[in-house]
Amino acid sequence: FARLTRDPAGAEPRLQLGTADLTLPAEGPLARVSDAGTPVSYLLLVDRSNSMGGLSGNVTAFAKRLIREEAAFSLATFGVDFQLLDTGGGTGDELLAALDGVAYGEEGTDLPTAVVAAMDHLEARDRSPGELVNLVILTDGVTEAVEDGEALEMARYRVAEDPSVLVHTVGLATGREVSQEALDALASLGTGVHTVVGSGGVSADAAARAVVQDVDGLW
């Protein structure tokens, strides 16, 4: 998958491995994800710390817009530890049902460890041929680990070493003072879209649309 600034009509797909250029046969012309019938999946990684208690509506609003897309959905949460939730068959309704059961009461927020665990899960799971895998992190950015540069660097490294997963980040700032440093640290984890909801940012619906447009616009 690639972001291109113009229509690549007539372009020849090539794969480069190190210093070697290999020309690969293509099954057809390059096409946008939105036109190609590419299987797409989303894992939502949601902060369940107590500071998120008043922001759960934005999480739900984001999910409600996202599930209008033709994709498979799953849910994981994090506080002091990473938890993968069973969303059944990966449908949008099952994602919303799983979100309804999330309790926002953790007194710790270990974001870097959760990101590494989510990436490990996505790397290990079976994928459909040609699947575009997305990780979407939703958090208010309040995390004691933001001061731990080593932990954050490990999370950034884990994201960078597996380009098969597109990582988007959504900072939730509605109705509270949120550390800009924490939101900047969150943005540094993403290889996809980074948005901030509330406090001068966009709506949760608009944040979801930004993610969808980025995914659909890939070639």
Secondary structure as GFF3:
##gff-version 3
##sequence-region A 1 219
A	DSSP	beta_strand	14	17	.	.	.	ID=ss1
A	DSSP	beta_strand	20	23	.	.	.	ID=ss2
A	DSSP	alpha_helix	33	36	.	.	.	ID=ss3
A	DSSP	beta_strand	40	47	.	.	.	ID=ss4
A	DSSP	three_ten_helix	50	55	.	.	.	ID=ss5
A	DSSP	alpha_helix	56	66	.	.	.	ID=ss6
A	DSSP	beta_strand	72	78	.	.	.	ID=ss7
A	DSSP	beta_strand	82	85	.	.	.	ID=ss8
A	DSSP	alpha_helix	92	100	.	.	.	ID=ss9
A	DSSP	alpha_helix	111	124	.	.	.	ID=ss10
A	DSSP	beta_strand	132	139	.	.	.	ID=ss11
A	DSSP	three_ten_helix	144	147	.	.	.	ID=ss12
A	DSSP	alpha_helix	149	160	.	.	.	ID=ss13
A	DSSP	beta_strand	165	172	.	.	.	ID=ss14
A	DSSP	alpha_helix	180	187	.	.	.	ID=ss15
A	DSSP	beta_strand	194	197	.	.	.	ID=ss16
A	DSSP	alpha_helix	204	216	.	.	.	ID=ss17
###
